[in-house]
Amino acid sequence: MGGLGVWADLSVIPSFRLFRFYIFAKSQKMLDFGVEKVVWISTHNRRIFIIDAQQEWQQANFDQDIPLTEDYVLNVAQLLADDRIEF
């Protein structure tokens, strides 16, 4: 399983509605290209969007466990706490 990290400054998008439209449209293009899963982390509202080719798309909070692979679960709040980063 490979991965790709992309940093996007979405502060130029004026509303949450347009933000959601952007990430959903961009994610669908990535899925159409063959990507299996796309994860967006929004620091502005502390939400995580999980876009999966085989499952219903989901939203989660920073403090929720998100299985990314069989061996790895993402919990953004725990990662930040482990690194002593206040959020």
MDAnalysis code that builds the backbone (N, CA, C; Angstrom):
import MDAnalysis as mda
import numpy as np

u = mda.Universe.empty(261, n_residues=87, atom_resindex=np.repeat(np.arange(87), 3), trajectory=True)
u.add_TopologyAttr("name", ["N", "CA", "C"] * 87)
u.add_TopologyAttr("resid", np.arange(1, 88))
u.add_TopologyAttr("resname", ["MET", "GLY", "GLY", "LEU", "GLY", "VAL", "TRP", "ALA", "ASP", "LEU", "SER", "VAL", "ILE", "PRO", "SER", "PHE", "ARG", "LEU", "PHE", "ARG", "PHE", "TYR", "ILE", "PHE", "ALA", "LYS", "SER", "GLN", "LYS", "MET", "LEU", "ASP", "PHE", "GLY", "VAL", "GLU", "LYS", "VAL", "VAL", "TRP", "ILE", "SER", "THR", "HIS", "ASN", "ARG", "ARG", "ILE", "PHE", "ILE", "ILE", "ASP", "ALA", "GLN", "GLN", "GLU", "TRP", "GLN", "GLN", "ALA", "ASN", "PHE", "ASP", "GLN", "ASP", "ILE", "PRO", "LEU", "THR", "GLU", "ASP", "TYR", "VAL", "LEU", "ASN", "VAL", "ALA", "GLN", "LEU", "LEU", "ALA", "ASP", "ASP", "ARG", "ILE", "GLU", "PHE"])
u.atoms.positions = np.array([
    [0.845, -1.177, 0.000],
    [0.000, 0.000, 0.000],
    [0.885, 1.232, 0.000],
    [0.662, 2.099, -0.927],
    [1.434, 3.325, -1.010],
    [0.656, 4.490, -0.454],
    [1.327, 5.586, -0.305],
    [0.660, 6.771, 0.200],
    [1.214, 8.013, -0.454],
    [0.428, 9.045, -0.409],
    [0.824, 10.323, -0.960],
    [0.295, 11.394, -0.036],
    [1.150, 12.295, 0.367],
    [0.711, 13.402, 1.209],
    [0.670, 14.684, 0.409],
    [-0.393, 15.411, 0.577],
    [-0.547, 16.677, -0.121],
    [-0.984, 17.731, 0.877],
    [-0.343, 18.868, 0.857],
    [-0.713, 19.990, 1.709],
    [-1.469, 20.972, 0.847],
    [-2.628, 21.368, 1.305],
    [-3.432, 22.321, 0.534],
    [-3.897, 23.437, 1.459],
    [-3.614, 24.669, 1.094],
    [-4.116, 25.817, 1.844],
    [-5.494, 26.149, 1.303],
    [-6.503, 25.716, 2.036],
    [-7.871, 25.917, 1.582],
    [-8.501, 27.145, 2.224],
    [-7.680, 27.998, 2.818],
    [-8.212, 29.199, 3.458],
    [-8.788, 30.175, 2.437],
    [-8.431, 30.011, 1.177],
    [-8.966, 30.892, 0.136],
    [-10.400, 30.528, -0.238],
    [-10.870, 29.373, 0.239],
    [-12.246, 28.967, -0.028],
    [-13.132, 29.635, 1.019],
    [-14.089, 30.463, 0.594],
    [-14.798, 31.352, 1.510],
    [-15.831, 30.708, 2.424],
    [-16.255, 29.471, 2.145],
    [-17.294, 28.890, 2.996],
    [-17.075, 27.394, 3.160],
    [-17.658, 26.866, 4.227],
    [-17.545, 25.426, 4.478],
    [-18.232, 24.636, 3.363],
    [-19.314, 25.170, 2.835],
    [-20.022, 24.495, 1.746],
    [-19.117, 24.339, 0.522],
    [-18.416, 25.401, 0.163],
    [-17.495, 25.319, -0.970],
    [-16.297, 24.423, -0.655],
    [-15.842, 24.441, 0.592],
    [-14.750, 23.562, 1.026],
    [-15.159, 22.103, 0.821],
    [-16.363, 21.752, 1.297],
    [-16.843, 20.374, 1.145],
    [-16.973, 20.017, -0.338],
    [-17.503, 20.931, -1.135],
    [-17.617, 20.672, -2.568],
    [-16.242, 20.390, -3.163],
    [-15.248, 21.199, -2.797],
    [-13.899, 21.033, -3.331],
    [-13.326, 19.673, -2.955],
    [-13.366, 19.324, -1.662],
    [-12.729, 18.064, -1.254],
    [-13.475, 16.853, -1.798],
    [-14.798, 16.944, -1.909],
    [-15.533, 15.810, -2.450],
    [-15.261, 15.647, -3.950],
    [-15.234, 16.747, -4.690],
    [-14.944, 16.677, -6.124],
    [-13.519, 16.188, -6.368],
    [-12.566, 16.717, -5.614],
    [-11.162, 16.318, -5.764],
    [-10.983, 14.846, -5.384],
    [-11.638, 14.437, -4.312],
    [-11.543, 13.040, -3.873],
    [-12.118, 12.099, -4.915],
    [-13.248, 12.472, -5.509],
    [-13.852, 11.609, -6.527],
    [-12.916, 11.439, -7.722],
    [-12.227, 12.511, -8.099],
    [-11.255, 12.404, -9.195],
    [-10.133, 11.436, -8.823],
    [-9.689, 11.496, -7.571],
    [-8.622, 10.598, -7.127],
    [-9.113, 9.150, -7.113],
    [-10.343, 8.925, -6.649],
    [-10.903, 7.573, -6.655],
    [-11.044, 7.062, -8.084],
    [-11.491, 7.918, -8.984],
    [-11.629, 7.535, -10.392],
    [-10.280, 7.161, -11.002],
    [-9.215, 7.751, -10.497],
    [-7.858, 7.464, -10.981],
    [-7.331, 6.147, -10.417],
    [-7.973, 5.632, -9.348],
    [-7.561, 4.354, -8.783],
    [-7.110, 4.392, -7.335],
    [-7.128, 5.570, -6.714],
    [-6.777, 5.673, -5.302],
    [-7.838, 4.940, -4.489],
    [-7.422, 4.203, -3.450],
    [-8.366, 3.429, -2.648],
    [-9.015, 4.241, -1.540],
    [-8.266, 5.163, -0.942],
    [-8.781, 5.920, 0.196],
    [-8.127, 7.291, 0.230],
    [-8.942, 8.304, 0.533],
    [-8.451, 9.668, 0.673],
    [-8.865, 10.163, 2.052],
    [-7.926, 10.758, 2.771],
    [-8.214, 11.296, 4.096],
    [-7.861, 12.778, 4.098],
    [-8.841, 13.615, 4.427],
    [-8.639, 15.057, 4.546],
    [-8.704, 15.408, 6.019],
    [-7.735, 16.174, 6.487],
    [-7.728, 16.649, 7.865],
    [-7.897, 18.159, 7.826],
    [-9.012, 18.619, 8.360],
    [-9.298, 20.049, 8.383],
    [-8.962, 20.588, 9.773],
    [-7.896, 21.367, 9.859],
    [-7.503, 21.922, 11.155],
    [-8.420, 23.053, 11.589],
    [-9.087, 23.685, 10.635],
    [-9.970, 24.810, 10.954],
    [-11.126, 24.379, 11.867],
    [-11.776, 23.274, 11.507],
    [-12.911, 22.822, 12.303],
    [-12.666, 21.475, 12.988],
    [-11.420, 21.031, 12.956],
    [-11.012, 19.788, 13.623],
    [-11.846, 18.594, 13.184],
    [-12.034, 18.504, 11.892],
    [-12.796, 17.406, 11.306],
    [-11.906, 16.627, 10.350],
    [-12.212, 15.357, 10.240],
    [-11.495, 14.476, 9.336],
    [-12.531, 13.861, 8.387],
    [-12.230, 13.893, 7.108],
    [-13.109, 13.324, 6.098],
    [-12.414, 12.092, 5.534],
    [-13.094, 10.956, 5.581],
    [-12.543, 9.700, 5.107],
    [-13.333, 9.302, 3.864],
    [-12.656, 9.323, 2.736],
    [-13.280, 9.029, 1.447],
    [-12.717, 7.691, 0.979],
    [-13.564, 6.686, 0.905],
    [-13.136, 5.326, 0.605],
    [-13.860, 4.828, -0.641],
    [-13.124, 4.183, -1.525],
    [-13.711, 3.686, -2.770],
    [-14.704, 2.550, -2.517],
    [-14.550, 1.828, -1.416],
    [-15.370, 0.648, -1.161],
    [-16.400, 0.820, -0.051],
    [-16.398, 1.965, 0.624],
    [-17.299, 2.161, 1.763],
    [-17.986, 3.518, 1.668],
    [-18.981, 3.689, 2.521],
    [-19.658, 4.979, 2.617],
    [-18.683, 6.024, 3.143],
    [-18.717, 7.215, 2.573],
    [-17.823, 8.288, 3.008],
    [-18.213, 8.712, 4.419],
    [-17.195, 9.067, 5.225],
    [-17.436, 9.360, 6.631],
    [-16.785, 10.667, 7.049],
    [-17.264, 11.183, 8.186],
    [-16.630, 12.308, 8.857],
    [-16.330, 11.876, 10.285],
    [-15.264, 12.419, 10.842],
    [-14.892, 12.080, 12.218],
    [-14.288, 13.307, 12.893],
    [-14.263, 13.264, 14.206],
    [-13.596, 14.298, 14.997],
    [-12.131, 13.923, 15.188],
    [-11.330, 14.889, 15.600],
    [-9.902, 14.654, 15.839],
    [-9.650, 13.531, 16.839],
    [-10.548, 13.353, 17.810],
    [-10.293, 12.393, 18.885],
    [-10.828, 10.991, 18.599],
    [-11.292, 10.744, 17.399],
    [-11.798, 9.430, 17.036],
    [-10.707, 8.591, 16.382],
    [-10.753, 7.278, 16.640],
    [-9.842, 6.347, 15.980],
    [-10.349, 6.084, 14.563],
    [-9.430, 6.219, 13.598],
    [-9.778, 6.018, 12.191],
    [-8.860, 4.943, 11.625],
    [-9.389, 3.757, 11.325],
    [-8.546, 2.719, 10.735],
    [-8.160, 3.086, 9.304],
    [-6.868, 3.201, 9.065],
    [-6.384, 3.507, 7.722],
    [-5.974, 2.243, 6.977],
    [-5.364, 1.328, 7.703],
    [-4.999, 0.020, 7.164],
    [-5.295, -1.008, 8.242],
    [-5.034, -2.267, 7.952],
    [-5.226, -3.307, 8.967],
    [-4.320, -3.073, 10.176],
    [-3.171, -2.451, 9.946],
    [-2.165, -2.303, 10.998],
    [-2.077, -0.903, 11.589],
    [-2.798, 0.065, 11.039],
    [-2.620, 1.445, 11.511],
    [-3.956, 2.144, 11.711],
    [-4.078, 2.730, 12.902],
    [-5.253, 3.523, 13.246],
    [-4.786, 4.950, 13.504],
    [-5.443, 5.912, 12.877],
    [-5.106, 7.317, 13.042],
    [-5.994, 7.928, 14.115],
    [-5.376, 8.613, 15.059],
    [-6.093, 9.420, 16.045],
    [-5.307, 10.724, 16.146],
    [-5.789, 11.757, 15.475],
    [-5.061, 13.018, 15.392],
    [-4.866, 13.626, 16.775],
    [-5.894, 13.610, 17.611],
    [-5.784, 14.180, 18.957],
    [-4.682, 13.483, 19.753],
    [-4.604, 12.164, 19.645],
    [-3.575, 11.419, 20.371],
    [-2.182, 11.749, 19.841],
    [-2.044, 11.862, 18.524],
    [-0.747, 12.233, 17.948],
    [-0.303, 13.612, 18.439],
    [-1.227, 14.556, 18.470],
    [-0.898, 15.898, 18.943],
    [-0.530, 15.875, 20.425],
    [-1.277, 15.119, 21.214],
    [-0.998, 15.016, 22.649],
    [0.361, 14.353, 22.886],
    [0.660, 13.310, 22.115],
    [1.948, 12.617, 22.247],
    [3.120, 13.553, 21.978],
    [2.928, 14.495, 21.057],
    [3.971, 15.460, 20.720],
    [3.853, 16.751, 21.522],
    [2.932, 16.736, 22.499],
    [2.699, 17.905, 23.379],
    [2.344, 19.165, 22.591],
    [1.511, 18.979, 21.595],
    [1.038, 20.087, 20.790],
    [-0.388, 20.402, 21.228],
    [-0.601, 21.641, 21.658],
    [-1.932, 22.051, 22.085],
    [-2.782, 22.375, 20.859],
    [-4.050, 21.987, 20.943],
    [-4.952, 22.278, 19.831],
    [-6.308, 22.675, 20.343],
])
